[in-house]
Amino acid sequence: MQVLYDTATPADEPAPVASAVRLRLALRELGIEADVHDGYGLALVSVWVGLVVWCDGDRFWWRASWDDRRKRTVYAWHPAHDPERAAQRIAFRYRDLRATHDKSTAVEDGDR
């Protein structure tokens, strides 16, 4: 997988990549930086530690929480044709994770 597109998506990109780039741009409007990666028919939007959004061109999905009773991950999803609303929902999860997960030492060292 490779990091893709800093600003816009070329018109000939597959639907997953085009949708993921639109989501990344919507997240940027909310002050959240993210990377888009492409491979194997999916696109990934890497947002934060523990927050990766997958896209197949039809929908976005991400890990929303953990069901301790059932011992499994709970996923949220949103239609890919509405990246702005998906970004707002993802921003809520991002803020929760930022509040509970500090930067790693390597990231802090890179900030200096």
C-alpha positions as CSV (number, residue, x, y, z in Angstrom):
1,M,0.0,0.0,0.0
2,Q,1.1,3.5,-0.7
3,V,0.1,7.0,0.6
4,L,-1.9,8.8,-2.0
5,Y,-3.0,12.3,-3.0
6,D,-2.4,15.3,-1.0
7,T,-5.1,17.5,-2.5
8,A,-7.4,15.9,-5.1
9,T,-8.1,12.6,-6.8
10,P,-7.5,12.2,-10.6
11,A,-10.8,11.4,-12.3
12,D,-9.7,7.9,-13.4
13,E,-9.2,6.6,-9.8
14,P,-11.2,3.6,-8.6
15,A,-14.3,4.4,-6.5
16,P,-12.7,3.4,-3.2
17,V,-9.8,5.8,-3.6
18,A,-11.9,8.6,-4.8
19,S,-14.3,8.2,-1.9
20,A,-11.4,7.9,0.6
21,V,-9.8,11.1,-0.8
22,R,-13.1,13.0,-0.4
23,L,-13.3,11.7,3.2
24,R,-9.8,12.9,3.9
25,L,-10.6,16.3,2.5
26,A,-13.7,16.5,4.6
27,L,-11.7,15.5,7.7
28,R,-9.2,18.2,6.9
29,E,-12.0,20.8,6.9
30,L,-12.6,19.7,10.5
31,G,-8.9,20.2,11.4
32,I,-8.0,16.4,11.2
33,E,-5.2,15.3,9.1
34,A,-5.2,11.8,7.6
35,D,-3.5,9.7,4.9
36,V,-5.0,7.7,2.2
37,H,-3.6,4.3,1.2
38,D,-4.7,2.1,-1.7
39,G,-4.5,-1.6,-2.3
40,Y,-6.4,-4.8,-2.9
41,G,-9.6,-3.1,-4.0
42,L,-10.0,-1.1,-0.8
43,A,-8.8,2.3,0.3
44,L,-7.8,3.1,3.9
45,V,-7.9,6.4,5.6
46,S,-5.4,6.4,8.4
47,V,-6.6,9.0,11.0
48,W,-5.1,8.2,14.4
49,V,-3.8,5.4,16.5
50,G,-6.7,2.9,16.6
51,L,-8.7,4.8,13.9
52,V,-8.4,3.5,10.4
53,V,-11.4,4.0,8.0
54,W,-11.9,1.4,5.3
55,C,-13.7,2.2,2.1
56,D,-14.9,-0.1,-0.7
57,G,-16.4,2.7,-2.7
58,D,-19.9,2.1,-1.3
59,R,-19.4,2.7,2.3
60,F,-16.9,3.7,5.0
61,W,-16.4,1.6,8.1
62,W,-14.3,2.0,11.2
63,R,-13.8,0.5,14.7
64,A,-16.2,2.3,17.0
65,S,-15.8,0.5,20.2
66,W,-15.3,-2.9,22.0
67,D,-18.2,-5.1,23.2
68,D,-16.7,-6.5,26.4
69,R,-19.6,-8.8,26.9
70,R,-19.3,-10.4,23.5
71,K,-15.5,-9.9,23.3
72,R,-15.6,-8.4,19.9
73,T,-15.1,-5.1,18.0
74,V,-18.1,-3.0,17.2
75,Y,-17.9,-1.2,13.8
76,A,-19.7,1.9,12.6
77,W,-20.3,2.6,8.9
78,H,-21.6,5.4,6.7
79,P,-22.4,5.6,3.0
80,A,-19.5,6.7,0.9
81,H,-21.6,9.2,-1.1
82,D,-21.8,11.4,2.1
83,P,-18.1,12.0,3.1
84,E,-18.9,15.2,5.0
85,R,-21.3,13.5,7.4
86,A,-19.0,10.5,7.7
87,A,-16.2,12.9,8.6
88,Q,-18.3,14.4,11.4
89,R,-19.0,11.0,12.9
90,I,-15.3,10.0,12.6
91,A,-14.3,13.2,14.2
92,F,-16.3,12.2,17.3
93,R,-14.3,8.9,17.5
94,Y,-11.1,10.8,16.8
95,R,-11.6,13.1,19.8
96,D,-12.4,10.2,22.1
97,L,-9.2,8.4,21.0
98,R,-7.1,11.6,21.3
99,A,-8.4,12.0,24.9
100,T,-7.5,8.5,25.9
101,H,-4.4,7.7,23.8
102,D,-1.3,9.9,24.2
103,K,1.2,10.3,21.4
104,S,3.9,7.6,21.4
105,T,7.5,8.6,22.3
106,A,8.6,8.3,18.7
107,V,5.8,10.8,17.6
108,E,6.7,13.2,20.4
109,D,10.4,13.1,19.4
110,G,9.4,13.9,15.8
111,D,7.5,16.9,16.9
112,R,10.6,18.6,18.3
